[in-house]
C-alpha cells in the first residue's frame, strides 16, 4: 500500500511539471506569433 501511494504521488507531481512546462512553451509560442504579426504589418 505504501509503495502504491509513493508511485501515485510521483506520477501526480510529474504531471504537474509537464503541465507547467507545456504552459510555458505555449506562452512563448503565443508571444512569438504576436511578434510575427506585428512585424508583418
ABEGO torsion letter per residue (X at the ends): XAAAAAAAAAAAAAAAAAAAAAAAAAAAAAAAAAAAAAAAX
